[in-house]
Amino acid sequence: MAVHQAKRSSASLRRRSSRKEALRSARLRGSVVFGDDDEDDDLDDDEGEQTAELAAVLDPDDPDYDPFAEVDKRVEAPKKTGDPQRERLLRALLVVATLGIAFAGFVVKEILEPPPLQVVEHDDGEELIVAPDGVATLEFRYSESNPPEGWDTRPLDLRGEYLAFYEDDCVKVEWLNYRDRAVFLVRGLETGLAQFELFFPISNTRRVFRVSVEGDRLHEQRHDASLDALEKRSAEELRALLAGKIAEGDRYLVAYGDTKEHYLWLALRAYEEAIVAGEALLATSAKAQLALSEADRKHLTEANSKAGETLGRYERARDLLHMRYAQTFAQQKPREQKLKALRSLMRGIGDEGDVQFLRLKHLLEDGERGYGERWSGF
């Protein structure tokens, strides 16, 4: 029993020694060491060992508790006092910059904002007069710095086909657009009023063109005017004119061929003039209460028959020449062959007042997109 008690005392001494060494090391490192209760009970109270010092716990419910106490302990850097003159200068610069930005915005707005819309009547609203089936040319020049809308997007059909710009029941309008001018081919359809316009986006302007289609059809006007003039002649003059115009038409038909494509048109015109001469002779004989002779009736019938035959031949030849000209593009022929076919077609049309002839003439003479050649006549 005594031996066992001695062993226990020796073990207790060794543990105490180890414990003391650990406490010393902990204090040197600033650490906190905790031990079990049994071991602490074995330690002597007189050794006065202190294992750790814990900071006082702050109670938020304490009326003296100040959560900003640690923040207030920090040393704040002294605030610098600003220079009043410098601050006034900065304020002035800020005001000037603000005014400059506002002024620049106003200038940009004025530049980008279009001017108020203006509507301008071409020729002060005076109407372009054209007869049904008639064609009138209207040309308007404009500044290259203020072109109309669409001038650069409308193609120029080198084949000479019709390109509609404006159509209604009264007119058909073609726009042959150039860099510095607009050329309109206005063809009358039925009597009435019409108007079309161009818009100029840079100046924000609409230019209005007015057209009046009035009177009899162009062919009828020409016929009536010629008849009125011939009725003033004597019967002998009218008989000679009737026979002479028939013979003139026959000569054109005989001479018709290459480079003489317009002779069909001239022959047709000669036969039509012969018909008018025969009608004038008939009216003159009726006024004199005389009947037409058999020879006069035969000539008038011959003129009508040849005029009908020549008209059909003329239309077929014109369509053929148009097709040949179009084939030069389909077959990618050189420029000279296209130009030759174009001139042949123009001669085949014959009528310089025909809308297709006018279209082809502008195409021929257009130096920018056309051929840049002059029409020297038939």
C-alpha positions in Angstrom: 0.0 0.0 0.0 2.8 2.4 0.9 4.6 1.5 -2.4 1.5 2.3 -4.4 1.0 5.6 -2.7 4.7 6.5 -3.4 4.3 5.7 -7.1 1.2 7.9 -7.2 2.9 10.8 -5.6 5.8 10.5 -8.0 3.5 10.5 -11.0 1.7 13.5 -9.6 4.9 15.4 -9.3 5.9 14.7 -12.9 2.5 15.9 -14.1 2.8 19.0 -12.1 6.3 19.7 -13.5 5.1 19.2 -17.1 2.1 21.4 -16.4 4.3 24.2 -15.1 6.5 24.0 -18.2 3.5 24.2 -20.5 2.2 27.2 -18.6 5.5 29.0 -18.9 5.7 28.3 -22.6 2.1 29.5 -23.1 2.8 32.8 -21.3 5.8 33.4 -23.4 3.8 32.9 -26.6 0.8 34.8 -25.3 -1.4 31.7 -25.6 -4.3 30.5 -23.5 -4.0 27.0 -22.0 -6.9 25.2 -20.6 -6.7 22.1 -18.4 -9.1 19.6 -17.0 -10.6 20.1 -13.6 -8.9 17.0 -12.1 -5.5 18.3 -13.0 -6.3 21.8 -11.7 -7.4 20.4 -8.4 -4.0 18.7 -8.0 -2.2 22.0 -8.5 -1.3 23.9 -5.3 -3.1 27.0 -4.7 0.0 28.8 -3.4 1.8 28.5 -6.8 -0.4 31.3 -8.1 -0.1 30.2 -11.7 -2.2 32.2 -14.1 -3.0 30.4 -17.4 -4.5 33.4 -19.3 -6.0 36.8 -19.0 -9.2 37.3 -20.9 -10.4 40.7 -22.0 -13.5 42.0 -20.3 -16.6 41.0 -22.2 -18.6 44.1 -23.3 -22.3 43.9 -22.6 -24.5 45.6 -25.3 -27.2 46.0 -22.7 -24.9 48.0 -20.5 -26.0 51.7 -20.5 -22.4 52.8 -20.7 -21.7 50.7 -23.7 -20.5 52.8 -26.7 -20.2 50.8 -30.0 -18.2 53.6 -31.6 -15.7 53.9 -28.8 -13.0 52.1 -30.7 -13.7 54.2 -33.9 -13.5 57.4 -31.9 -10.1 56.4 -30.6 -8.6 56.5 -34.1 -6.7 59.6 -34.8 -8.4 61.5 -37.6 -6.4 63.4 -40.1 -7.0 67.1 -39.9 -9.2 68.4 -42.6 -7.6 70.7 -45.2 -9.2 74.1 -45.6 -10.0 74.8 -49.3 -8.9 77.8 -51.3 -11.9 80.1 -51.9 -10.5 81.7 -55.0 -9.8 78.3 -56.5 -13.3 77.1 -55.8 -14.8 80.1 -57.4 -12.7 79.5 -60.5 -13.8 75.9 -60.7 -17.4 76.9 -60.4 -17.0 79.5 -63.2 -15.3 76.9 -65.4 -18.1 74.4 -64.7 -20.8 77.0 -65.7 -18.9 77.8 -68.9 -18.5 74.1 -69.8 -22.3 73.6 -69.2 -23.2 76.5 -71.4 -20.8 75.3 -74.1 -22.3 71.9 -74.2 -25.8 73.3 -74.3 -24.9 75.6 -77.2 -23.2 72.8 -79.1 -26.3 70.7 -78.7 -28.4 73.5 -80.0 -26.2 74.0 -83.1 -26.2 70.3 -83.9 -30.0 70.2 -83.5 -30.4 73.1 -85.9 -28.0 71.5 -88.4 -29.7 68.1 -88.3 -33.3 69.3 -88.2 -34.7 69.8 -91.7 -36.2 73.2 -92.5 -40.0 73.6 -92.6 -41.7 71.8 -95.5 -42.3 74.1 -98.5 -44.7 73.4 -101.4 -43.7 75.1 -104.6 -45.9 75.2 -107.7 -44.0 74.7 -110.9 -44.4 77.7 -113.2 -46.6 79.3 -110.5 -49.2 76.6 -110.9 -49.6 77.0 -114.7 -50.8 73.7 -116.2 -49.0 71.9 -118.9 -51.5 71.3 -121.7 -51.4 68.0 -123.7 -53.9 66.3 -125.9 -55.2 62.8 -125.5 -52.6 60.5 -127.2 -50.3 63.5 -127.4 -46.9 63.8 -125.7 -45.4 66.8 -124.1 -41.8 67.2 -122.8 -41.3 69.1 -119.6 -37.8 69.9 -118.3 -36.8 71.2 -114.9 -33.2 72.0 -113.9 -32.1 71.7 -110.3 -28.9 72.2 -108.3 -26.6 69.2 -107.9 -26.3 70.0 -104.2 -30.1 69.7 -103.8 -31.2 66.8 -106.0 -34.7 65.3 -105.9 -35.4 62.1 -104.0 -34.8 59.0 -106.1 -32.7 60.7 -108.8 -29.8 58.3 -108.2 -31.9 55.1 -107.8 -34.0 55.3 -110.9 -32.3 53.2 -113.6 -31.9 54.4 -117.2 -33.2 51.5 -119.3 -30.8 51.2 -122.2 -33.3 49.1 -124.0 -35.6 52.1 -124.3 -38.5 50.4 -122.4 -41.2 52.3 -120.7 -40.5 53.1 -117.0 -43.5 54.4 -115.1 -43.0 57.3 -112.7 -46.6 58.5 -112.3 -49.8 57.1 -113.8 -53.5 57.8 -113.4 -56.6 57.8 -115.7 -55.4 61.0 -117.4 -51.7 60.7 -118.0 -48.6 58.5 -118.0 -45.4 60.3 -116.9 -41.9 59.1 -117.5 -39.0 60.6 -115.6 -35.7 60.7 -117.6 -33.4 61.6 -114.7 -30.1 63.3 -115.1 -27.5 64.7 -112.6 -28.7 68.3 -113.0 -32.1 68.2 -114.5 -35.3 66.2 -114.7 -37.0 65.5 -118.1 -40.6 64.3 -118.1 -42.4 62.7 -121.0 -46.1 63.4 -120.3 -48.4 61.4 -122.4 -52.1 62.2 -122.4 -54.7 59.4 -122.0 -58.1 60.9 -121.3 -59.3 64.4 -120.7 -59.0 65.7 -117.2 -56.5 67.2 -114.6 -53.5 65.5 -113.1 -50.6 66.4 -111.0 -47.3 64.8 -109.9 -44.4 66.0 -107.8 -40.8 65.8 -106.9 -39.5 65.9 -103.3 -36.2 67.5 -102.5 -35.1 66.2 -99.0 -32.2 68.6 -98.4 -34.4 71.7 -98.7 -37.5 69.8 -97.6 -39.4 71.0 -100.6 -42.1 69.5 -102.7 -42.4 70.8 -106.3 -45.8 70.2 -107.8 -46.3 69.8 -111.6 -49.9 70.2 -112.9 -51.2 68.8 -116.2 -54.4 69.4 -118.1 -55.4 66.8 -120.8 -57.9 68.5 -123.0 -59.2 68.7 -126.6 -59.7 66.0 -129.2 -57.2 63.2 -129.7 -54.0 64.3 -131.4 -54.7 62.3 -134.6 -58.2 63.8 -134.9 -56.8 67.3 -134.4 -54.3 66.9 -137.1 -56.9 65.4 -139.4 -59.4 68.2 -138.8 -56.8 70.9 -139.2 -55.6 69.5 -142.5 -59.1 69.0 -143.8 -60.1 72.6 -143.0 -57.0 73.9 -144.9 -57.7 71.6 -148.0 -61.4 72.6 -148.3 -60.3 76.0 -149.3 -58.7 74.6 -152.5 -60.5 73.9 -155.8 -61.7 70.6 -156.9 -59.0 70.3 -159.6 -56.2 71.0 -157.0 -57.7 68.4 -154.7 -57.9 65.7 -157.5 -54.2 66.4 -158.3 -53.2 66.2 -154.6 -55.1 62.9 -154.1 -53.4 61.2 -157.0 -50.0 62.8 -156.2 -50.0 61.6 -152.6 -50.9 58.1 -153.6 -47.9 58.1 -156.1 -45.7 59.6 -153.4 -46.5 56.8 -151.0 -45.8 54.2 -153.6 -42.3 55.6 -154.2 -41.5 55.5 -150.5 -42.5 51.8 -150.4 -40.3 51.0 -153.4 -37.3 52.7 -151.8 -37.8 51.3 -148.3 -34.9 49.3 -146.9 -31.7 49.5 -144.8 -31.0 53.1 -143.6 -34.4 53.9 -145.1 -36.5 52.4 -142.3 -38.4 55.6 -141.9 -39.8 55.4 -145.4 -42.7 53.2 -144.2 -43.7 56.0 -141.9 -43.4 58.5 -144.7 -45.5 56.3 -147.0 -48.1 56.0 -144.4 -48.3 59.7 -143.9 -48.6 60.2 -147.7 -51.5 57.8 -148.0 -53.2 59.5 -145.0 -52.8 62.9 -146.7 -54.3 61.4 -149.8 -57.3 60.3 -147.8 -57.8 63.8 -146.4 -57.5 65.3 -149.9 -60.2 62.8 -151.1 -62.5 63.8 -148.1 -62.0 67.5 -148.9 -62.8 66.8 -152.6 -66.0 65.0 -151.5 -67.0 67.9 -149.3 -66.3 70.4 -152.0 -68.3 68.4 -154.6 -71.2 68.1 -152.1 -71.3 71.9 -151.7 -71.5 72.2 -155.4 -74.1 69.5 -155.5 -71.9 67.4 -157.7 -71.1 63.7 -157.3 -67.5 62.3 -157.3 -66.3 60.9 -160.6 -65.5 57.2 -160.9 -61.8 58.0 -161.1 -62.0 60.1 -157.9 -63.8 57.3 -156.0 -61.3 54.8 -157.2 -58.4 57.0 -156.0 -60.0 57.5 -152.6 -60.6 53.8 -152.2 -57.0 53.0 -153.2 -55.7 55.5 -150.7 -57.7 54.0 -147.8 -56.6 50.4 -148.8 -52.9 51.3 -149.1 -53.0 53.3 -145.8 -54.4 50.2 -143.9 -51.8 47.8 -145.5 -48.9 50.2 -144.8 -50.0 50.7 -141.2 -49.8 47.0 -140.5 -46.5 46.7 -142.3 -45.1 49.7 -140.3 -46.2 48.3 -136.9 -44.6 44.9 -137.7 -41.4 46.4 -138.9 -41.2 48.7 -135.8 -41.7 45.7 -133.5 -38.9 43.8 -135.3 -36.5 46.6 -135.1 -37.2 47.0 -131.4 -36.6 43.2 -130.9 -33.3 43.4 -132.8 -32.1 46.3 -130.6 -33.0 44.3 -127.4 -31.1 41.3 -128.7 -27.9 43.3 -128.9 -28.0 43.3 -125.1 -29.1 39.7 -124.7 -26.2 38.7 -127.0 -23.8 41.1 -125.3 -23.0 42.8 -128.6 -20.3 45.6 -128.7 -21.3 49.2 -128.2 -21.1 50.0 -131.9 -23.6 47.3 -132.9 -26.0 48.5 -130.1 -25.7 52.1 -131.4 -26.4 51.0 -134.9 -29.5 49.0 -133.9 -30.7 52.0 -131.8 -30.4 54.4 -134.8 -32.2 51.9 -137.0 -35.1 51.6 -134.5 -35.4 55.4 -134.3 -35.6 55.7 -138.0 -38.1 52.9 -138.1 -40.4 54.8 -135.6 -40.2 57.8 -137.9 -42.4 60.0 -135.9 -40.3 62.5 -133.9 -43.2 63.2 -131.6 -43.7 59.6 -130.7 -43.1 58.9 -127.0 -40.7 56.0 -127.6 -38.8 58.0 -130.1 -38.3 60.8 -127.6 -37.3 58.3 -125.0 -34.7 56.8 -127.3 -33.4 60.2 -128.4 -32.7 61.1 -124.8 -31.0 57.8 -124.4 -28.9 58.4 -127.5 -27.8 61.8 -126.3 -27.2 61.0 -122.6 -23.5 61.3 -122.1 -23.4 59.9 -118.6 -25.4 56.6 -118.9 -26.3 56.5 -122.6 -24.3 56.8 -125.8 -23.4 60.5 -125.8 -24.3 60.8 -129.5 -26.3 63.6 -131.3 -29.4 62.8 -133.3 -28.7 64.3 -136.7 -32.1 63.5 -138.2 -33.2 61.0 -140.7 
